[in-house]
Amino acid sequence: MDILDVLKKYYGYTSFRPGQEEIIRQLLAQKDVLAVMPTGAGKSLCYQIPALLMEGITLVISPLLSLMQDQVRALLSIGVRGAYLNSMLTPRQMQLATANAKKGVYKIIYVAPERLASPDFLDFACHSHIAMVAVDEAHCISQWGHDFRPSYLKIEEFIQKLSQRPPIAAFTATATPKVQQDIITRLCLRTPFTLTAGFDRKNLYFGAYRPVDKERFLLDYVTKAGGQSGIIYCNTRKKVESVTALLQERGFPALAYHAGMEDNDRKHNQEEFLYDRARIMVATSAFGMGIDKPNVRYVLHFNMPSNIEDYYQQAGRAGRDGEPAECILLYSYQDVRVSLYFIEHSQFEDGTDLVQQQRYREEERRRLKQMTYYSNSPTCLRKRLLGYFGEYYKAPCRYCSVCNHDRIEKYLIPKEQPLNEQQKPIDEALLERLKKERLRLAWLKGVPAFSIVQDRSLREMAAVKPRTLSQMARIYGIGEYKLSHYGEALLKVIIEYENDTDF
């Protein structure tokens, strides 16, 4: 089966995004790959399609527990067996999952880097046909990166223990050229095919403001956003609590998320947000890594992050469905002082010498300075962001607060210029019926609504109004699995609606 056939069968798409096809073909040719792709560019598809076509098991190494859970759920929603092995499983669940893995039940297994040294996992991996190893968040292996994790240094050692070295695919969203070279060296990639898909997300509007009253700005903003889904980032747990309380007092459906909360409370709030039962998540940077919620319409930073890498990764959680979304940054000099405090009081692992500590702090202060330049930029925000990652952009972009000469009073949630306009107008009444049916199906399956079909797919249905399964199969995002499981129910809604309105 050709990769385009797999793309349509499982994912319901008829074409690849930039960079995806090249990466997939290189991996199928048994070549190592380093891919630098922005959040929302479709990294997971780049290793999932080769995994479906290769004989054997693909291991995906990731530090993000929530991503593993979401990705396995997404695989199941298209009819692919997958599993994750991490600390979220009970010992009994881990035992059963490992036993199934040994039997070859799963095509794709997500694993935390710490699990690689486990005797049980090593026994499984060394006696199985590992077709490919995909390393997600690969910048975590670099001490020059913004999120260095020592456990990643053990990946290369693990690969050496396998009976046969498989192709290795390293993926990251926010790596400077210096970090990219470090990834190649530390993972021992062999003359890798390197692709930088481009950091520009054309559907994202970037705004940076220094309001006199941040709370007033925030309240006005979420009011204009209406019922749309959004994430608000704060730099401290205390600020998360106060902003959440402010929003709740004014009647907004906001929930909090930070590392100081009980695990069950964090999990509950995350699920409420994923399932659209709460539209606003107020969080520290602890939230969002690996969260694949496509209909986030805005990400608002109530406080300035300490570096551009973190900012761009967090902002990139908006608009993953390709539709217009906003990334709004509120800046104050107090934000700089808080970041400097955190840098000066950084905690280090045992054995980190004073020279390494000093080097780390100097690097973090340099990053903070670049973030401050962005927040106060008199020139195109998009150009400054992309330039930081080594990508040239010819300004003006006409889609940022500087290029649009936006003053604080002019900001708004964009509702014009959707990137995926239909040829026919969308029937809004039908769209509402389709959304209700999707919600019913999601409730029956116990999954988020977007796992059934995405908003873009429903809008296309409400415009095209397919009357047969073969017509439904041509809708964006409707693959064989979704067609066979949900096609009849959605068609019934359309036909009944047409009959009700056919005078």
PAVO-569519 format. One record per residue (C-alpha): z, y, x. Coordinates in Angstrom, 2 decimals. Each point is the difference from the previous one (the first is absolute). Layout:
<lolos>
[lolo [Z, Y, X]]
...
</lolos>
This chain:
<lolos>
[lolo [0.00, 0.00, 0.00]]
[lolo [-0.95, 3.44, 1.35]]
[lolo [2.66, 2.69, 0.38]]
[lolo [-1.59, 2.11, -2.78]]
[lolo [0.27, -3.00, -2.36]]
[lolo [3.69, -0.34, 0.90]]
[lolo [0.50, 3.73, -0.52]]
[lolo [-1.41, -0.17, -3.53]]
[lolo [1.53, -3.36, -0.95]]
[lolo [3.59, 0.80, 0.94]]
[lolo [0.22, 3.79, 0.01]]
[lolo [-2.68, 1.05, -2.48]]
[lolo [-1.62, 2.48, 2.42]]
[lolo [-3.69, 0.17, 0.87]]
[lolo [0.22, 1.95, 3.26]]
[lolo [2.35, 0.50, 2.92]]
[lolo [1.78, 3.14, 1.08]]
[lolo [-0.93, 1.46, 3.41]]
[lolo [0.94, -2.33, 2.85]]
[lolo [1.03, -3.01, -2.07]]
[lolo [-3.18, -2.06, 0.34]]
[lolo [-0.23, 0.50, 3.77]]
[lolo [3.60, -1.15, 0.49]]
[lolo [-0.44, -3.06, -2.22]]
[lolo [-3.17, -1.14, 1.79]]
[lolo [1.63, 0.42, 3.43]]
[lolo [2.98, -2.13, -1.04]]
[lolo [-2.25, -2.68, -1.46]]
[lolo [-1.77, -0.03, 3.39]]
[lolo [3.41, -0.76, 1.57]]
[lolo [0.33, 3.43, 1.66]]
[lolo [3.25, 1.94, 0.43]]
[lolo [0.20, 3.26, -1.93]]
[lolo [1.94, 3.25, 0.17]]
[lolo [-0.48, 2.00, -3.20]]
[lolo [1.42, 3.47, -0.54]]
[lolo [-0.37, 0.71, -3.70]]
[lolo [1.85, 2.57, -2.11]]
[lolo [2.37, -1.04, -2.76]]
[lolo [-2.04, -0.96, -3.04]]
[lolo [-3.14, -0.93, 1.95]]
[lolo [0.26, -3.70, -0.88]]
[lolo [1.44, -1.63, 3.12]]
[lolo [1.29, -3.10, -1.81]]
[lolo [-3.46, -0.92, -1.26]]
[lolo [-1.23, -0.01, 3.64]]
[lolo [2.13, -3.04, 0.83]]
[lolo [0.20, -1.59, -3.45]]
[lolo [-3.74, -0.61, -0.34]]
[lolo [-0.33, -1.70, 3.44]]
[lolo [3.12, -2.02, -0.88]]
[lolo [-1.69, -1.29, -3.17]]
[lolo [-3.11, -1.01, 1.95]]
[lolo [1.69, -1.54, 3.06]]
[lolo [1.29, -3.55, 0.26]]
[lolo [3.77, 0.07, 0.48]]
[lolo [2.82, 2.46, -0.59]]
[lolo [0.12, 3.72, 0.72]]
[lolo [3.34, 1.45, 1.09]]
[lolo [0.66, 3.65, -0.79]]
[lolo [2.83, 1.48, 2.08]]
[lolo [1.64, 2.97, -1.70]]
[lolo [3.38, 1.77, 0.19]]
[lolo [-0.26, 1.09, -3.63]]
[lolo [1.80, -2.29, -2.42]]
[lolo [-1.23, 1.89, -3.05]]
[lolo [-3.61, -0.22, 1.23]]
[lolo [0.24, -3.76, 0.35]]
[lolo [1.26, -0.37, -3.55]]
[lolo [-2.66, 2.36, -1.40]]
[lolo [-2.85, -1.60, 1.95]]
[lolo [0.92, -3.53, -1.07]]
[lolo [0.24, 1.19, -3.61]]
[lolo [-3.43, 1.64, 0.37]]
[lolo [-1.47, -3.21, 1.45]]
[lolo [1.36, -2.03, -2.91]]
[lolo [-1.54, 2.52, -2.41]]
[lolo [-3.48, -0.91, 1.33]]
[lolo [0.66, -3.75, 0.15]]
[lolo [0.88, -0.42, 3.70]]
[lolo [3.08, -1.92, 1.14]]
[lolo [2.11, 1.96, 2.48]]
[lolo [3.61, 0.09, 1.15]]
[lolo [2.44, 2.12, 1.97]]
[lolo [2.74, -1.15, 2.35]]
[lolo [2.74, 2.55, 0.52]]
[lolo [3.67, 0.81, -0.61]]
[lolo [-0.62, 0.60, -3.72]]
[lolo [-0.19, -3.78, -0.52]]
[lolo [3.05, -2.21, -0.42]]
[lolo [0.35, -2.90, 2.49]]
[lolo [-1.23, -2.38, -2.71]]
[lolo [-3.01, 2.19, -0.82]]
[lolo [-0.81, 0.28, 3.71]]
[lolo [0.17, -3.78, 0.34]]
[lolo [-2.35, -0.54, -2.94]]
[lolo [-2.45, 2.68, 1.15]]
[lolo [-0.11, -1.44, 3.53]]
[lolo [-0.53, -3.51, -1.38]]
[lolo [-2.90, 1.24, -2.15]]
[lolo [-1.42, 1.85, 3.00]]
[lolo [-0.01, -3.24, 2.02]]
[lolo [-1.93, -1.68, -2.84]]
[lolo [-2.65, 2.72, 0.16]]
[lolo [0.75, 1.38, -3.47]]
[lolo [-0.45, 3.63, 1.13]]
[lolo [-3.04, 1.70, 1.50]]
[lolo [1.93, 3.13, 1.00]]
[lolo [3.64, 0.18, 1.11]]
[lolo [1.85, 3.28, 0.60]]
[lolo [2.77, -0.21, 2.57]]
[lolo [2.49, 2.44, 1.50]]
[lolo [-0.22, 0.30, 3.82]]
[lolo [3.62, -1.18, 0.35]]
[lolo [-0.97, -3.29, -1.71]]
[lolo [-2.46, -0.90, 2.79]]
[lolo [2.83, -1.25, 2.22]]
[lolo [1.49, -2.24, -2.70]]
[lolo [-0.13, -3.71, 1.05]]
[lolo [-1.17, -1.09, -3.47]]
[lolo [-2.78, 2.58, -0.09]]
[lolo [-1.09, -0.76, 3.56]]
[lolo [-0.15, -3.70, -0.85]]
[lolo [-2.21, 0.76, -3.01]]
[lolo [-2.26, 2.43, 1.88]]
[lolo [-0.47, -2.22, 3.05]]
[lolo [-0.98, -2.99, -2.16]]
[lolo [-2.32, 1.87, -2.36]]
[lolo [-3.50, 1.39, 0.26]]
[lolo [0.62, 3.73, 0.33]]
[lolo [-3.40, 1.55, -0.65]]
[lolo [0.95, 3.63, 0.64]]
[lolo [2.99, 2.21, 0.76]]
[lolo [-0.02, 3.45, -1.61]]
[lolo [2.54, 2.52, 1.31]]
[lolo [0.73, 2.72, -2.56]]
[lolo [1.64, 3.30, 1.01]]
[lolo [-1.12, -0.82, 3.55]]
[lolo [1.21, 3.38, 1.33]]
[lolo [3.51, -1.50, -0.19]]
[lolo [-0.73, -1.83, 3.29]]
[lolo [-0.39, 3.26, 1.92]]
[lolo [2.92, 1.92, 1.46]]
[lolo [-2.27, 3.07, -0.29]]
[lolo [-0.31, -0.56, -3.74]]
[lolo [2.14, 1.67, -2.66]]
[lolo [1.49, -3.28, -1.26]]
[lolo [0.58, -2.26, 3.02]]
[lolo [1.52, -3.39, -0.86]]
[lolo [1.08, -2.28, 2.90]]
[lolo [-0.64, -3.12, -2.14]]
[lolo [-3.73, 0.74, 0.25]]
[lolo [0.12, -0.62, 3.75]]
[lolo [0.53, -3.72, -0.78]]
[lolo [-3.32, -0.37, -1.86]]
[lolo [-2.12, -0.68, 3.09]]
[lolo [2.52, -2.59, 1.21]]
[lolo [-0.21, -1.74, -3.39]]
[lolo [-3.81, -0.09, 0.10]]
[lolo [0.10, -1.62, 3.44]]
[lolo [2.01, -2.91, -1.47]]
[lolo [-2.66, -0.86, -2.60]]
[lolo [-2.12, -3.08, 0.72]]
[lolo [-3.12, 2.18, -0.03]]
[lolo [-0.28, 3.78, 0.27]]
[lolo [-1.47, 1.40, -3.23]]
[lolo [-1.72, 3.38, -0.35]]
[lolo [2.53, 2.83, -0.26]]
[lolo [-0.46, 2.97, -2.32]]
[lolo [2.22, 3.04, 0.55]]
[lolo [0.17, 2.62, -2.76]]
[lolo [1.64, 3.41, -0.05]]
[lolo [-0.35, 3.19, -1.99]]
[lolo [1.41, 2.56, 2.43]]
[lolo [-0.74, -0.69, 3.67]]
[lolo [-0.96, 2.65, 2.53]]
[lolo [-2.43, -1.10, 2.77]]
[lolo [2.99, -0.56, 2.33]]
[lolo [1.69, -2.32, -2.50]]
[lolo [-3.27, -1.87, -0.65]]
[lolo [-0.28, -0.90, 3.68]]
[lolo [3.62, -1.13, 0.03]]
[lolo [-0.68, -2.33, -2.96]]
[lolo [-2.95, -1.60, 1.82]]
[lolo [2.08, -0.53, 3.15]]
[lolo [3.17, -1.34, -1.62]]
[lolo [-1.78, -2.38, -2.39]]
[lolo [-2.34, -1.13, 2.81]]
[lolo [-3.05, 0.57, -2.18]]
[lolo [-3.15, -1.38, 1.62]]
[lolo [-2.78, 2.62, 0.12]]
[lolo [0.81, 0.93, -3.61]]
[lolo [-2.41, 1.48, -2.47]]
[lolo [1.64, 3.39, -0.57]]
[lolo [-0.62, 1.99, -3.13]]
[lolo [1.47, 3.30, -1.09]]
[lolo [-1.00, 0.32, -3.64]]
[lolo [0.74, 3.70, -0.04]]
[lolo [3.22, 1.56, -1.18]]
[lolo [-1.54, 2.26, -2.63]]
[lolo [0.96, -0.82, -3.59]]
[lolo [-2.36, 2.26, -1.95]]
[lolo [1.81, -0.48, -3.30]]
[lolo [3.27, 1.43, 1.36]]
[lolo [0.81, 3.69, -0.35]]
[lolo [2.34, 1.27, 2.74]]
[lolo [2.33, 2.90, -0.66]]
[lolo [2.70, 1.50, 2.25]]
[lolo [2.34, 2.67, -1.40]]
[lolo [3.19, 1.84, 1.00]]
[lolo [1.50, 0.93, -3.39]]
[lolo [3.05, 2.22, -0.31]]
[lolo [1.50, -2.48, -2.49]]
[lolo [-1.02, -3.63, 0.58]]
[lolo [1.80, -1.26, -3.09]]
[lolo [-1.82, 2.44, -2.27]]
[lolo [-3.31, -0.97, 1.60]]
[lolo [0.78, -3.68, -0.54]]
[lolo [0.94, 0.40, -3.66]]
[lolo [-3.14, 2.00, -0.72]]
[lolo [-2.12, -2.54, 1.84]]
[lolo [1.25, -3.15, -1.77]]
[lolo [-0.28, 1.85, -3.33]]
[lolo [-3.69, 0.64, 0.64]]
[lolo [-0.43, -3.60, 1.19]]
[lolo [1.00, -1.19, -3.47]]
[lolo [0.39, -3.76, -0.25]]
[lolo [-1.86, -0.73, 3.21]]
[lolo [1.54, -2.23, 2.65]]
[lolo [1.32, 1.63, 3.18]]
[lolo [2.22, -0.43, 3.06]]
[lolo [2.34, 2.72, 1.29]]
[lolo [1.20, -0.43, 3.59]]
[lolo [3.23, 1.53, 1.33]]
[lolo [1.37, -0.12, 3.54]]
[lolo [3.58, -1.12, -0.78]]
[lolo [1.72, -2.32, -2.45]]
[lolo [2.12, 2.89, -1.27]]
[lolo [-3.12, 2.01, -0.79]]
[lolo [-1.53, -2.98, -1.81]]
[lolo [3.07, -0.20, -2.23]]
[lolo [0.06, 3.73, -0.76]]
[lolo [-3.74, 0.23, -0.75]]
[lolo [0.16, -3.09, -2.23]]
[lolo [2.96, 1.49, -1.89]]
[lolo [-1.86, 3.30, -0.41]]
[lolo [-3.04, -1.71, -1.49]]
[lolo [2.02, -2.27, -2.26]]
[lolo [2.01, 2.96, -1.32]]
[lolo [-3.28, 1.67, -0.99]]
[lolo [-1.19, -3.14, -1.81]]
[lolo [-2.42, -1.42, 2.58]]
[lolo [-0.15, -3.82, 0.43]]
[lolo [1.02, 0.01, 3.68]]
[lolo [1.71, -2.73, 2.05]]
[lolo [1.44, -0.01, 3.52]]
[lolo [-0.71, -2.26, 2.98]]
[lolo [1.69, 0.08, 3.41]]
[lolo [1.52, -2.41, 2.51]]
[lolo [3.58, 0.82, -1.02]]
[lolo [-0.45, -1.52, -3.47]]
[lolo [0.87, -3.57, -0.97]]
[lolo [-2.92, -2.40, 0.45]]
[lolo [-0.10, -0.86, -3.71]]
[lolo [-0.07, 3.68, -0.98]]
[lolo [-2.84, 0.72, 2.41]]
[lolo [-1.96, -3.01, -1.23]]
[lolo [0.56, 0.98, -3.65]]
[lolo [-1.15, 3.58, 0.55]]
[lolo [-3.04, -1.10, 1.96]]
[lolo [-1.06, -2.35, -2.80]]
[lolo [0.56, 2.68, -2.64]]
[lolo [-2.39, 2.22, 1.94]]
[lolo [-2.59, -2.74, 0.63]]
[lolo [-0.01, -0.97, -3.67]]
[lolo [-0.40, 3.66, -1.08]]
[lolo [3.29, 0.00, -1.87]]
[lolo [1.12, 2.87, 2.23]]
[lolo [-2.72, 2.39, 1.12]]
[lolo [1.79, 1.82, 2.83]]
[lolo [1.55, -1.57, 3.10]]
[lolo [2.21, 2.23, 2.17]]
[lolo [0.50, -1.64, 3.37]]
[lolo [0.56, 0.14, 3.72]]
[lolo [-2.57, -1.51, 2.34]]
[lolo [1.63, -3.39, -0.76]]
[lolo [-2.23, -0.18, -3.09]]
[lolo [-3.69, -0.67, -0.15]]
[lolo [-0.90, -2.08, 3.04]]
[lolo [-2.42, -2.54, -1.39]]
[lolo [0.30, 1.18, -3.60]]
[lolo [-3.49, -0.45, -1.43]]
[lolo [0.22, 2.04, -3.21]]
[lolo [-3.50, 1.39, -0.60]]
[lolo [0.74, 2.66, -2.64]]
[lolo [2.37, 2.29, 1.93]]
[lolo [-1.44, 3.43, -0.81]]
[lolo [2.14, 2.05, 2.36]]
[lolo [2.28, -0.31, 3.01]]
[lolo [2.23, 3.04, 0.44]]
[lolo [2.08, 0.43, 3.15]]
[lolo [3.04, 2.04, -0.98]]
[lolo [0.84, 0.14, 3.71]]
[lolo [-2.31, 0.02, 2.99]]
[lolo [-0.13, -3.36, 1.85]]
[lolo [0.62, -0.03, 3.75]]
[lolo [-3.51, -1.09, 1.01]]
[lolo [-3.57, -0.07, -1.26]]
[lolo [-0.29, -3.80, 0.18]]
[lolo [2.79, -0.47, -2.53]]
[lolo [-1.28, 2.84, -2.16]]
[lolo [-3.56, -1.30, -0.20]]
[lolo [1.11, -3.55, -0.70]]
[lolo [2.33, 1.11, -2.80]]
[lolo [-2.48, 2.51, -1.44]]
[lolo [-2.64, -2.73, 0.05]]
[lolo [1.85, -1.89, -2.74]]
[lolo [-1.58, 2.42, -2.44]]
[lolo [-3.35, -0.75, -1.59]]
[lolo [-0.54, -3.52, 1.26]]
[lolo [-2.29, -0.60, -2.98]]
[lolo [-2.44, 2.54, 1.43]]
[lolo [0.62, 2.56, -2.73]]
[lolo [1.17, 3.59, 0.73]]
[lolo [3.62, 0.32, 1.12]]
[lolo [2.16, 2.61, 1.70]]
[lolo [2.06, -0.04, 3.19]]
[lolo [2.37, 2.97, -0.11]]
[lolo [2.33, 1.01, 2.84]]
[lolo [2.88, 2.44, -0.44]]
[lolo [1.15, 1.47, 3.31]]
[lolo [3.10, 1.89, 1.13]]
[lolo [1.59, 0.79, 3.35]]
[lolo [3.01, -2.07, -1.08]]
[lolo [-2.29, -3.08, -0.03]]
[lolo [-0.70, 0.55, 3.70]]
[lolo [3.71, 0.22, 0.79]]
[lolo [0.73, -3.24, -1.87]]
[lolo [-2.79, -1.81, 1.86]]
[lolo [1.28, 1.27, 3.35]]
[lolo [3.48, -1.23, -0.89]]
[lolo [-1.34, -3.49, -0.73]]
[lolo [-1.96, -0.02, 3.26]]
[lolo [2.99, 1.03, 2.09]]
[lolo [2.24, -2.60, -1.71]]
[lolo [-2.49, -2.88, 0.15]]
[lolo [1.46, -3.51, 0.24]]
[lolo [-1.34, -2.36, 2.66]]
[lolo [0.10, -3.75, 0.50]]
[lolo [2.33, -1.39, 2.66]]
[lolo [-1.60, 0.09, 3.42]]
[lolo [-2.01, 3.19, -0.57]]
[lolo [0.56, 2.06, 3.15]]
[lolo [0.50, 3.76, 0.09]]
[lolo [-3.52, 0.66, 1.34]]
[lolo [-1.55, -1.86, -2.96]]
[lolo [2.26, 1.85, -2.43]]
[lolo [-0.98, 3.35, 1.47]]
[lolo [-3.71, -0.90, -0.08]]
[lolo [0.31, -1.01, -3.67]]
[lolo [1.70, 3.27, -0.94]]
[lolo [-2.60, 2.06, 1.84]]
[lolo [-2.80, -1.83, -1.81]]
[lolo [1.69, 0.49, -3.38]]
[lolo [0.47, 3.73, 0.65]]
[lolo [-3.70, 0.25, 0.87]]
[lolo [-0.90, -1.73, -3.29]]
[lolo [2.31, 2.29, -1.95]]
[lolo [-1.73, 3.04, 1.52]]
[lolo [-3.40, -1.31, -1.17]]
[lolo [1.41, -0.58, -3.50]]
[lolo [1.30, 3.58, -0.05]]
[lolo [-3.43, 1.31, 1.06]]
[lolo [-1.55, -1.86, -2.94]]
[lolo [2.52, 1.37, -2.48]]
[lolo [-0.75, 3.59, 1.07]]
[lolo [-3.70, -0.48, 0.68]]
[lolo [-2.21, 3.04, -0.67]]
[lolo [-3.07, -2.26, 0.27]]
[lolo [-1.28, -2.99, -2.00]]
[lolo [2.77, -2.58, -0.50]]
[lolo [-2.44, -2.91, -0.10]]
[lolo [-1.56, 1.05, 3.32]]
[lolo [3.44, 0.24, 1.62]]
[lolo [1.10, -3.41, -1.32]]
[lolo [-3.16, -1.81, 1.06]]
[lolo [-0.05, 1.77, 3.37]]
[lolo [3.47, -1.34, 0.75]]
[lolo [-1.38, -3.53, -0.25]]
[lolo [-2.97, 0.83, 2.21]]
[lolo [-2.55, 0.47, -2.79]]
[lolo [-2.20, 3.09, -0.16]]
[lolo [-0.39, 1.70, -3.37]]
[lolo [-2.15, 3.02, -0.71]]
[lolo [1.99, 2.44, -2.13]]
[lolo [0.29, 1.27, -2.65]]
[lolo [0.81, -3.03, -2.16]]
[lolo [0.36, 2.09, -3.20]]
[lolo [2.62, -2.50, -1.13]]
[lolo [3.23, 1.22, 1.61]]
[lolo [2.31, 2.94, -0.66]]
[lolo [-1.28, 1.96, 3.01]]
[lolo [-3.71, -0.39, -0.76]]
[lolo [0.62, 0.74, -3.68]]
[lolo [2.19, 3.01, 0.85]]
[lolo [2.68, -1.49, -2.25]]
[lolo [3.09, 2.02, -0.52]]
[lolo [3.08, -1.74, -1.29]]
[lolo [-0.71, 1.00, -3.59]]
[lolo [-3.49, -1.58, 0.07]]
[lolo [0.81, -3.67, 0.69]]
[lolo [-0.88, -2.54, -2.66]]
[lolo [-0.65, -3.69, -0.49]]
[lolo [-3.79, -0.37, 0.28]]
[lolo [-1.68, -1.53, -3.00]]
[lolo [-3.58, 0.93, 0.88]]
[lolo [-2.44, -1.58, 2.44]]
[lolo [0.85, -3.70, -0.41]]
[lolo [-1.71, -1.94, 2.76]]
[lolo [-1.14, -2.77, -2.29]]
[lolo [-1.52, 1.81, -2.93]]
[lolo [-1.63, -2.11, -2.68]]
[lolo [-3.49, 0.70, -1.28]]
[lolo [1.33, -0.16, -3.54]]
[lolo [2.98, 1.98, -1.30]]
[lolo [3.30, -1.81, -0.27]]
[lolo [1.21, -0.75, -3.51]]
[lolo [3.63, 1.12, 0.33]]
[lolo [1.13, -1.74, -3.22]]
[lolo [-1.42, -3.30, 1.19]]
[lolo [1.53, 0.53, 3.42]]
[lolo [3.45, 0.29, -1.59]]
[lolo [-0.52, -3.28, -1.89]]
[lolo [-1.11, -1.73, 3.20]]
[lolo [3.07, 1.29, 1.83]]
[lolo [2.25, -1.37, -2.76]]
[lolo [-1.69, -3.41, 0.23]]
[lolo [0.37, 0.05, 3.80]]
[lolo [3.69, 0.76, -0.42]]
[lolo [0.36, -2.94, -2.39]]
[lolo [-1.75, -2.35, 2.43]]
[lolo [2.13, 1.27, 2.88]]
[lolo [3.17, -0.56, -2.01]]
[lolo [-1.04, -3.60, -0.77]]
[lolo [-0.77, -0.68, 3.68]]
[lolo [3.02, 1.90, 1.31]]
[lolo [-2.08, 2.14, 2.38]]
[lolo [-0.76, 3.74, 0.36]]
[lolo [-2.78, 1.27, -2.25]]
[lolo [-2.29, 0.82, 2.94]]
[lolo [0.09, -3.69, 1.01]]
[lolo [-1.88, -0.85, -3.20]]
[lolo [-2.78, 2.59, 0.45]]
[lolo [-0.02, 3.41, 1.63]]
[lolo [-0.31, 3.32, -1.82]]
[lolo [-3.51, 0.48, 1.36]]
[lolo [-1.11, -3.29, -1.57]]
[lolo [1.42, 1.01, -3.38]]
[lolo [-1.72, 3.37, 0.14]]
[lolo [-3.31, -1.68, 0.71]]
[lolo [0.55, -2.35, -2.96]]
[lolo [0.80, 2.97, -2.23]]
[lolo [-3.27, 1.62, 1.06]]
[lolo [-2.38, -2.98, 0.13]]
[lolo [1.63, -2.02, -2.85]]
[lolo [-1.11, -3.51, 1.03]]
[lolo [-0.49, -2.43, -2.90]]
[lolo [-0.39, -3.31, 1.91]]
[lolo [1.71, -1.72, 2.94]]
[lolo [-3.14, 0.36, 2.10]]
[lolo [0.08, 3.77, -0.62]]
[lolo [3.73, 0.07, 0.74]]
[lolo [-0.65, -1.77, 3.33]]
[lolo [-1.97, 3.05, 1.16]]
[lolo [3.03, 2.29, -0.38]]
[lolo [1.53, 1.22, 3.26]]
[lolo [2.90, -2.20, 1.16]]
[lolo [-0.63, -2.88, -2.43]]
[lolo [-0.38, -3.19, 2.02]]
[lolo [-0.21, -3.57, -1.29]]
[lolo [3.77, -0.48, -0.30]]
[lolo [0.63, 3.22, -1.92]]
[lolo [-3.05, -0.64, -2.18]]
[lolo [1.16, -3.49, -0.96]]
[lolo [3.63, 1.02, -0.61]]
[lolo [-0.32, 3.45, -1.59]]
[lolo [-3.66, 0.50, -0.91]]
[lolo [0.20, -1.35, -3.56]]
[lolo [3.13, 2.03, -0.85]]
[lolo [-1.53, 3.25, 1.25]]
[lolo [-3.33, -0.69, -1.70]]
[lolo [1.84, -0.58, -3.28]]
[lolo [1.58, 3.46, 0.27]]
[lolo [-3.40, 1.62, 0.60]]
[lolo [-1.75, -1.86, -2.83]]
[lolo [2.81, 0.68, -2.48]]
[lolo [0.00, 3.67, 0.99]]
[lolo [-3.76, 0.22, -0.48]]
[lolo [0.30, -1.63, -3.43]]
[lolo [2.83, 2.37, -1.01]]
[lolo [-1.99, 3.09, 0.97]]
[lolo [-3.44, -1.20, -1.14]]
[lolo [-0.61, 1.88, -3.25]]
</lolos>
